[in-house]
Amino acid sequence: MSSVRSTLSRMETETAQEFYGRWAGLYDLIARRTPGIPALRRRAAAACQLEPGDTVVEMGCGTGANLPYLREQVGHHGTVVGVDFTGPVLERARELTSEYDNVHVVRGDATQPPFAPEVDDTAVDAVLATFVVGMLDDPGAAVDDWCDLVGPDGNVVLANAARSQEWYALPVNAVFRAIVILSTPPTTKFRYENEPHLHLDAKIDAAHEHLRTRSAAIVDETHVFGVVRLTGARLE
């Protein structure tokens, strides 16, 4: 039975890789051109509270939309590492950052980074994860691992999309539900035993609350009609 579960899990991972790889171009366009999202990415990078010369790791870097903003924060002498598991997506990230010799893109699982607890013998000062924790089986455990990677006085920043709580949330959340369904493999289902947007909400709530329990100082913000939640934490 365990071998069957392992095989199914491997198949699901491969399906997700194929899905996100196939739509890499569209995701790249959305990530860079959606109104309000570039400003959000700049804000997320600033929330990492980096200084020139620091090292920052982005878990689930996707097509690399955040990497230039992180590089701005650490300067010429800092280090930026992007981790993602999808080949075609990473190729776009490499193209975007090819002019920077201190930005590195690594293929790996955000829940099992290919380095720990240091990157090239340099301490990790911050971890950023945007629109990632909703894809993970155990977001709380992943957040714990990221907190352990940076250690005391380091920073972990999460930015994720969930249902809006604003007074005008009804039409916003209807659009949000459609986007979640279309961006979750497989996309051919019309009826769900468990609504994917509600499942996503629960994962994001768990991840952000888990980060709050590890923090000495916290900032919570909402953006893009209340759909995007940003939590930045300086660890104890």
C-alpha positions in Angstrom: 0.0 0.0 0.0 2.8 2.4 0.8 4.4 1.8 -2.6 1.0 2.5 -4.3 0.7 5.8 -2.3 4.3 6.7 -3.3 3.6 6.0 -7.0 0.4 8.1 -6.9 2.2 10.9 -5.2 4.9 10.8 -7.8 2.3 10.9 -10.6 0.5 13.9 -9.0 3.8 15.7 -8.8 4.6 15.0 -12.4 1.1 16.1 -13.4 1.6 19.4 -11.6 5.0 19.9 -13.2 3.6 19.3 -16.6 0.7 21.6 -15.9 2.7 24.5 -14.7 5.3 24.0 -17.3 2.8 24.1 -20.1 1.3 27.4 -18.8 4.7 29.0 -17.9 4.3 31.7 -20.5 0.8 32.7 -19.4 1.9 32.7 -15.7 4.9 34.8 -16.6 2.6 37.3 -18.3 0.2 37.4 -15.4 3.0 37.7 -12.8 4.5 40.7 -14.5 1.6 42.5 -16.1 -1.4 42.2 -13.8 -2.2 45.7 -12.4 -1.0 46.0 -8.8 1.1 42.8 -8.8 4.5 44.4 -9.6 4.0 46.9 -6.7 3.0 44.0 -4.5 6.2 42.1 -5.4 8.3 45.1 -4.6 6.5 45.4 -1.3 7.1 41.8 -0.5 10.8 42.2 -1.3 11.0 45.2 1.0 9.2 43.3 3.8 12.2 40.9 3.9 14.1 43.7 5.5 17.3 42.9 3.6 20.5 44.9 3.6 23.3 45.0 1.0 25.3 41.9 1.1 22.5 39.7 2.6 21.4 36.3 1.3 17.8 35.7 0.5 16.1 32.5 -0.7 12.8 32.5 -2.6 10.8 29.3 -2.2 8.8 28.6 -5.3 10.3 31.3 -7.4 8.3 30.4 -10.5 9.3 32.4 -13.6 11.4 34.7 -11.4 9.2 37.8 -11.2 10.4 38.5 -7.6 14.1 37.9 -8.2 15.0 41.4 -9.6 13.3 43.1 -6.7 15.2 40.9 -4.2 18.4 41.6 -6.1 17.8 45.4 -5.7 17.6 44.8 -1.9 20.8 42.8 -1.5 22.9 44.8 -4.1 25.9 43.6 -6.0 27.5 41.8 -3.1 24.4 39.9 -1.8 23.1 36.6 -3.0 19.6 35.7 -4.3 18.6 32.0 -4.7 15.4 31.0 -6.4 14.0 27.5 -5.9 11.3 25.8 -8.0 10.5 22.3 -9.2 9.3 23.0 -12.7 11.8 23.0 -15.6 10.2 25.3 -18.2 9.3 27.8 -15.4 12.9 27.8 -14.2 14.2 28.4 -17.8 12.2 31.6 -17.9 13.6 32.6 -14.5 17.2 32.0 -15.7 16.6 34.1 -18.8 15.2 37.0 -16.7 18.2 37.0 -14.3 21.0 36.0 -16.7 22.6 39.5 -16.4 23.1 39.0 -12.7 26.0 37.0 -11.4 24.7 36.9 -7.9 21.2 35.5 -8.7 21.0 31.7 -8.8 18.1 29.6 -9.8 18.0 26.0 -8.5 15.6 23.2 -9.3 14.2 21.7 -6.1 11.2 21.2 -3.8 10.3 24.2 -1.6 9.5 21.8 1.2 12.9 20.1 0.9 15.4 22.8 -0.2 18.6 21.6 -1.8 20.6 23.3 0.9 20.5 23.6 4.7 21.2 25.3 6.9 23.5 27.5 4.7 24.0 28.4 1.1 27.6 28.3 0.0 28.7 28.7 3.7 26.7 32.0 3.9 23.9 32.3 6.4 20.4 32.8 5.0 19.0 36.2 6.1 15.5 35.9 4.7 13.1 33.5 3.0 10.3 34.8 0.7 7.4 32.6 -0.6 4.7 34.2 -2.8 1.6 32.3 -3.9 3.3 29.0 -2.8 1.9 27.6 0.5 -1.5 26.9 -1.1 0.2 24.2 -3.2 1.8 22.4 -0.3 0.3 19.4 1.6 1.5 20.7 5.0 2.0 24.5 4.8 2.7 24.7 8.6 5.6 22.2 8.4 7.1 24.1 5.4 6.9 27.4 7.2 8.7 25.8 10.2 11.5 24.6 7.9 11.9 28.0 6.4 12.0 29.6 9.8 14.7 27.1 10.9 16.7 27.9 7.8 16.9 31.6 8.6 17.1 31.2 12.4 16.7 33.9 15.1 16.5 37.5 13.9 16.0 36.4 10.3 12.9 37.2 8.3 10.3 35.1 6.6 7.7 36.7 4.3 4.6 35.1 2.9 2.3 36.6 0.3 -0.8 34.5 -0.8 -4.2 34.9 -2.4 -7.3 34.0 -0.4 -10.9 35.2 -0.3 -11.4 38.9 0.4 -13.0 40.0 3.6 -13.8 43.5 2.4 -17.4 44.8 2.2 -17.4 44.4 -1.6 -16.0 40.9 -1.4 -18.9 39.0 -3.1 -18.0 39.7 -6.8 -14.3 39.7 -6.0 -14.5 36.3 -4.5 -16.5 35.0 -7.4 -13.7 35.9 -9.7 -11.2 34.5 -7.2 -12.9 31.1 -7.2 -12.9 30.9 -11.0 -9.1 31.8 -11.0 -8.4 29.1 -8.4 -10.2 26.4 -10.4 -8.6 27.4 -13.7 -5.1 27.4 -12.1 -5.4 24.1 -10.2 -4.6 20.9 -12.1 -6.7 19.2 -13.4 -8.9 22.0 -14.7 -11.6 19.9 -16.3 -13.8 19.4 -13.2 -17.0 21.4 -12.7 -18.1 19.9 -9.4 -15.9 19.4 -6.4 -16.4 17.4 -3.2 -14.3 20.0 -1.5 -14.3 23.5 -3.0 -10.7 24.2 -4.0 -10.9 27.9 -3.0 -12.1 27.0 0.5 -9.3 24.4 0.8 -6.8 27.0 -0.4 -8.1 29.5 2.2 -7.6 26.9 5.0 -4.0 26.2 3.9 -3.1 29.9 3.7 -4.7 30.7 7.1 -2.7 27.8 8.6 0.6 29.0 7.1 0.3 32.6 8.0 -0.9 31.8 11.6 2.0 29.4 12.0 4.4 32.1 10.9 2.9 34.5 13.5 3.6 31.9 16.3 7.3 31.9 15.3 7.7 35.7 15.2 9.1 38.3 17.5 7.7 41.1 15.3 5.0 40.8 12.6 3.4 42.9 9.9 0.1 41.9 8.3 -1.2 43.6 5.1 -3.9 43.1 2.5 -3.6 44.1 -1.2 -5.4 43.8 -4.5 -9.0 44.2 -3.3 -8.3 42.3 -0.1 -7.4 39.1 -2.0 -3.7 39.1 -1.3 -2.4 38.7 2.2 1.1 39.6 3.1 2.7 38.5 6.4 6.3 39.5 7.2 7.9 38.2 10.4 11.2 38.7 12.2 11.9 35.5 14.0 12.5 35.0 17.7 
